[in-house]
Amino acid sequence: MTVGPSKPSNSIESLNYQLRKIIKNRGHFPNDHAVIKLLWLAIRDIEDKRARARAKETGLPRNKRNAPPRLVEGASLNNWKQALQALALAYPERLTPYL
């Protein structure tokens, strides 16, 4: 069974779907900073909605909770340094000011 883009199968796919939808609706951006700001604000909004859903389920047994997990806090990333180095090599003009 294949899961299409309209039905994300996990938190990462759900986040990617929501961010793609936001960018698609917006269209063009004047610069990279505008894109980063829009995505950051979208992630904050998505996390707020998820936090409200988790708060509603407080007190329920774990097997009865359906709210999505946190996006950012407590997330562990594997091989982030290697990924960041590869991105810095591919896009030095974009990443150097932030490193």
Sequence and secondary structure as in RCSB ss.txt:
>XXXX:A:sequence
MTVGPSKPSNSIESLNYQLRKIIKNRGHFPNDHAVIKLLWLAIRDIEDKRARARAKETGLPRNKRNAPPRLVEGA
SLNNWKQALQALALAYPERLTPYL
>XXXX:A:secstr
    TTS SSHHHHHHHHHHHHHHHH   SSHHHHHHHHHHHHHHHHHHHHHHHHHTTTS GGG      SSTT 
  SSHHHHHHHHHHH HHHHGGG 
